[in-house]
């Protein structure tokens, strides 16, 4: 029936009515907090381009996760900043590396928290690329062995899940085979399946000290113009043994999140990346928008597009905001 019999505003008249018919839920359970863990003792080093985000030594990371857990966040994603780097990313797969030690410390202090580890080499290589360099290019197949070694070392430290973000062809299969062969068949893989060569990674590269010394990553990360290719990437990763597929970044790729979800039916994650976070922080700092409202609206949009969970630097704050709203 048409207007005036049909009046959609009837269900918008009050907060309880709006909540009653709300289609998309956002809660702390849908959020994952990234953490930058660095070598050293008692380190809390602010990241200039990411207000509110710090590089943390292991003891400080444990303290931060205490606050994160109290806010209702159930999962963290760890990125390591090693004491030294070399051409083959040796510290990435060192059993006494910063991430391996951090995982053990976090699981001892907070066994209830899901600890996910980023599996990539860019933070650990002296050249800043995500793999082994041969003849001026990243060698895909040589890199696979090192990625698998890294995943095994994380699993051996008791990581709950590993998340390869390098975008090498075949890395999910290589990691899955190695995990299964070495007694870690229960460790899931959260694959960065559609990771785009994006301009929105700038603040992260400062935080993780992972800017390439030469060239760029367009030879292995995806072209921002492509969406069908994202579906191919996700399907291939699932065939190789991925348990979750991820789209990164999130807001400029809401259509990709939706298409990947519709095409695969698999659990889909989205990474609300550093540039997206910093843009909102910068605009809020100038008084141009309401940080809380804009951040929560952004996260709802990502969930509405089809993401089961969201990796976001707003996780701890968003959980507190949601809890406050629930108490009203």
GIBELNOR-V374665 format. One record per pair of residues at least 4 apart in sequence whose ideal C-beta (glycine too) atoms are under 6 Angstrom apart, sorted by the first residue. I is the first residue (numbers start at 1). J is the second residue. Records with the same first field share a line. If there is no record, write none. Layout:
# GIBELNOR-V374665
I=J + J
This chain:
# GIBELNOR-V374665
1=5 + 6
2=6
11=17 + 21
12=18
13=17
24=300 + 303 + 304
26=30 + 299 + 300 + 303
28=72 + 73 + 319
29=74
30=309
31=73 + 310 + 315
32=75 + 77 + 309 + 311
33=68 + 73 + 76 + 315 + 316
34=77 + 311
35=61 + 76 + 78
36=55 + 79 + 207
37=56 + 61 + 78 + 80 + 98 + 102
38=43 + 55 + 57 + 81
39=83 + 98
40=57
41=57
43=57
44=54 + 60
45=54 + 55
46=54
47=53 + 207
49=203 + 206 + 278
50=203 + 274 + 278
51=281
53=313
56=60 + 61 + 64
58=101 + 102 + 105
61=102
62=105 + 109
65=69 + 106 + 110 + 113
68=73 + 316
69=110 + 113
71=316 + 319 + 320
72=319
73=315 + 319
74=114
75=114
77=116 + 311
78=99 + 102 + 117
79=118 + 208
80=98 + 99 + 123
81=209
82=91 + 98 + 124
85=124 + 126
86=90 + 126
87=126
89=121 + 124 + 125
91=97 + 124
92=121 + 124 + 150
93=149 + 150 + 153
95=100 + 153
99=117
100=153 + 157
103=115 + 157 + 158 + 159
104=157
106=110 + 115
107=111 + 158
114=160
115=159 + 160
116=161 + 163
117=154 + 159 + 162
118=163 + 165
119=147 + 150 + 151 + 162 + 164
120=130 + 165 + 166
121=125 + 130 + 131
122=128 + 130 + 210
123=208 + 210
125=129
127=133 + 213
128=210 + 211 + 212 + 213
129=138 + 212
130=166
131=138 + 143
132=139 + 142 + 143
134=139
140=168 + 169
143=168
144=170 + 171 + 174
147=171
148=174 + 175 + 178
151=162 + 175
152=178 + 182
154=159 + 162
155=159 + 179 + 184 + 187
161=188 + 190
162=189
163=190
164=171 + 175 + 191
165=192
167=195 + 220 + 221
170=174
172=189 + 191 + 237 + 240 + 241 + 242
173=240
176=241
179=184 + 187
180=185
188=243
189=242 + 243
190=244
191=237 + 242 + 245
192=246 + 248
193=233 + 234 + 237 + 245 + 246
194=230 + 233 + 247 + 256
195=221 + 248
196=222 + 224
197=217 + 218 + 221
198=249
200=249 + 273 + 275 + 276
201=205
202=275
203=274 + 278
204=208 + 274
205=210 + 211
217=221
227=256 + 259
230=256 + 260
231=260 + 263
234=245 + 260 + 264
237=242 + 245
238=242 + 266
244=267 + 269
245=266 + 268
246=269
247=253 + 256 + 257 + 270
248=271
249=253 + 273
250=270 + 272 + 302
251=276
254=305
257=270 + 305 + 306 + 307
258=305 + 306
259=263
260=264 + 268
261=268 + 306
267=308
268=306 + 307 + 308
269=309
270=302 + 307 + 310
271=311
272=276 + 310 + 312
274=278
277=313
278=282
280=294 + 295
283=288 + 289
284=289 + 291
289=294
290=294
291=295
292=321
295=314
299=310
302=307 + 310
303=307
314=318
